[in-house]
Amino acid sequence: MTEEKKGGVERMETGLEGFDDMIGGGIPKRGVTVAVGSPVSFRPVFVRHLVWHMSVEMGYKVVYVATVSPPVDMLKSGLDHGFDVIGAYEEGNLIIVDAFTPRFGTYNVQIGHPLHGATPNSLGRVPTQHDAEVFVVELLEPLFEREELEAAALALKNTSFNEAVPTVVGFVERPTPVVEEVADVEVEFQTHESAGGVVNTAVLRKGVPEYLPRYRVPVTLGSDGKLVFHVDRMYDVEEGEVLEVDTAYDFELNAPAHVAEALSGPKPEVPRGEKEPEREVESVEKALDELIEELEEEIKRLKRMG
């Protein structure tokens, strides 16, 4: 297990190659990470792989709330990708809370703990009820309307902060301003059509610290079932190409002003007693204006005398 403080924030590594580097060193331990993307993007893939890695590979006690797919799919898919999810489930490292079956009927195989009639507060209590070390909600939107959605996000943020339980929540659409304010990290997953085929990407929309690079990182799922965030590359939407970050991304141009200054180096100090070039030009212009005014006054005086 890897937990440390990076960028002034307590973090927990996910084990997903490249993802921790992309967001600054891991998911905030006392915060909410929002994963946004359509069903055809890699957002659902990311959520599942995060659960598998953190419960099976990292050994954390992960509490996962299934909302739009049967819980059994989480286990079957994990096995297909080479993860011992059954072992993690039996040992208690993977706790499944079923908010899917109560909503769609008992004809689905009942696995885990059923969540009936979820409210923002009841969802917010789930992590502490199961002593979660990591809390993941497959997708939040199916459970609540807008106002309750925002209340649920606030409840999850309070639990995460007070109990030090890193929380990851899936969304289809970009969150409302209230939810975006609650989120500590927001990653948007997108799918792009290009000449070379389909390219899946992830872009950091919000991060801690705020000056983390924000470019479209190509994300791939290999034949070995490994999900990789290629942080050394970026996808150029206009060109439809995958480029090398070192040559294509202008870190200074895309950074906030105070960070850009740090990247380009401090401005040269002007020795005491010397004027800065811009101020020197201003002084010369002012002196010329004053001289012209004096000459105009002298001409007027001479005319009066003549």
N, C-alpha and C positions, 0 to 999 in steps of 0.2 A: 504494500500500500504506500502511496506517495502523497503526502500532504505537506505543503509549505506555503510561505508567504511570498508572493511575487507581485511586483507593481503595487505594493501597499495593500494587497488583498490576500486573505487566506484562500488557498485554492486546493482542489483535489484533481489529480490527473485522471483522465478517462481511459487511457491506454489505446486510444484511436490514433493511428499514425498521422501526424501533421496537425490534427485538430487542436491539441493543447497549445502548440506553437502559434497557431492562427489566432487564438483568443487570449494569449498572454500568459500561458502556463498551466491552464486547467480551469475547470468550472469553479466559480466563486462558492466557497463553503457556506457562506451566510448570504446567499443570493439566489436569484431566479435567472435561469438561462432559457431563452425562448428560441425555439426552432420553427421557422416559418417556411411553408412551401406547399404546393399543390400535391395531390395524391400521386401524380406521376413523377414528381421530383424525387430527390434522394432524401427528403425529410423523413418519410416513414422508415427508410433503410437506416438512416442515421440513428433514429430513436432506438430501434431494435438492437443495432450493433453496440450502442452505448450501454444498454442494459446488459447484453451478453458479456461484453468486455469487463464491465465493472463488477458484475456478480461472479462470473466464472473465472476470468483471468486475474482480476485485481483482488478478489475475495471480499468485496464490500457486501453489506446487507442492503440489497436494492429492493425497494417497494415500487412495483409497477402497476399503474392503473390502466386497464384495457377499456377503451371507450368505443372504438369503431371496428374492432376485429375480435373474433373469439379468442380467449386466452390460450386455447389449445394451439392456435396458429403460431403464437409466440414460441411455444416449446418445439413444435414440429419444424418451424423455420430455423430455429437455433441449432437443432440437430443436423439439419441439412447443410448448415454452414460450418459444421465441425465443432460446435461448442457443446460441452457437457452440461446442458441446461437442466436435464433431469437430475443430475447429481447436485447442482446448485439449488434446485427446487426442493429436493428431499432434505438437504442439509440446512435449509432455511436461509441461504444467501440470496435466493430469489423468491420474493413474496409477491404473489399476484392478487390484485384486488380487481374483481370482475364487475365493472360498471356496464358491460356490454350485454350479457345475458339477461339481466333484469329488465332491460329496455326492449329487447328483441325477441324474448321468448325462451322457455326452458328446453326447447328442442335442441339447443346447443349444449355441448358437453360442459357441465359445471366444473370449473377449476378455480381453486383459490377461495378468496373471501368475497361474497357478493356485496355490492354497494347499492342499496335500494334508495330511491328518492334523494339523490345527492343534493345537498345545499352547499353554498360557499363555505359555511362554517364546518359542516361535517367533512367536506373534502380537506379542509385545512387541518383537521384533527387526525387524519389518516396516518401521516408520517410518525407521529408520537405514539399512536395506538399500536403500531407494529415495530417500534424502535428502529426506524429506518436510519441508515447511514447515507443513503442516496434515495431521492424520491423522483419518480418519473411518471408524467401523465401523457399517455399516447397522444391525445388530442383533446383540448379543453372545450372547443366550441360546441360539440354535440350535447354537452351537459347543461349549458346555460344560455339564456338570452343575454343581450349586451350588458345591462346593468348588473345582473348577477355574475356575468363573466368578469367584470371589473372587480366586483366584490370578492370573487374566488381568487383572482390574482393577488389581491391585497392580503387575503387570508393566508395564501401560500407563502407570500413574502414574509409575513409576520412569523409564521412557523419556522421558515428557513433561517431567518435572522436570530430568533430567540433560541432555537434548538440546534443551530449549526448543522442543518441538513441541506446540502446542496440540492436544488430542485430544477428539473428540466421539464419544460412544458411545450407540447406541440400545438401549432396553429396553422390553419390553411391560409388565412388572409393576414396581412400585416396588422398587428394589434392596434387597438384604439389608443389615443394619446395617454389615457390613464394607465393602460397595461404597459405601454412603452416606457412610461415613467417608472413603473414598478420593476421592469426588467433591468437586470445588471448587464446582461449580455444578450444580444439578439443576432441570430445568424439566419440569413435567408437562403434557401436552396432553390435553384432555378435549373431549367432544362432548355438548352439551345440547339436549334437546327443549324448545322454548318455543312460545308461541302464534304467534309470528312465523316459526316454522320452526326449522331447526337452527342452533345457535350453536357455533362452535369457539373454544376458549379455550386459553390457556397461563398457568400460574401458577408463579411462582418458589418452589420448595420449599426451596432452599438457595442462598445466594449469598455473595459477598465484596464489600463488607463485609456483616455479618449483618443490619444494619438496613435493607437495601434493601426498599422496599415490596413486599408480597406480596398481590396481588389477581388475580382472573381477567381477564386481558387478552384481549379479542376478537381473533381472528386471521382474516383474510380472504384469499382468493385471487381476484384480479380477473380479468376477461375478458382482460386484457392479460398474464396469467400472472405478475402481481406479487404476492408474499406480503408482507402487511403486518401488523405487530403494533401495534394501536391502543392505545398506552400512556396516552393521555389519556382512555380509557374503561375501564369495568369491568363485568363481568357479575355481576348479583345473582341467585344461584341461587334464593333463596326467592321473589323477585318475578318471576323469569323475564324480567328487563329489562336492557338495556344502559344504564348511567348514566354521567354525567360524573364523572371521578375527583375533580376539585376540590371538588365539592359532596357526593359520596357517600362518599368514603373518608376516614376519620379517621386521618391520619398519626400524630398524637400518641398516640391510643389503641392503635394497632397497632405502635408502636415499643417497643424495649426501654426499661427505666426510665431509663437514662442518656441515651438519645436523646430520650425524651419530655421530660425536664427541659430539654434543650438547645432543643427546639422551643418549649416553653412559656415559656422564659426562666428565669434563675436565681432562686432564692428571695430575697426582699428581706433584706438584711443588717440585723441588729438592732444599733443603736448600742451601743458599749462602755458598760457600766455599766447598761444597761437589760435587763430580763428578757424573754424571748420569751413571748407570750401563754399558751401551753400550760403552760409552766413556772410562770408567775405564778399560774395557777389551782391548780396542784398545791401551791404554797407556801401559799396561802390555806386550802386544805382541810386541810393538815397542821397549820396553826396552830389551826384550829377544833377539830380532834381533840384537840390538846394542851390547849386551854382547857377542853373538856368533861371530860377526865380530871382536871384540877386541880379543877374544881367538884365532881365526884363525890367526890374525896378530902376536900375541905373539908366536904361534907355529912356524910360518915362521921365526921369528927373532931368536928363539932358534936353529933352524936347521942351519941357516947361521953361528951361533957362534960355533956350534959343528963341 
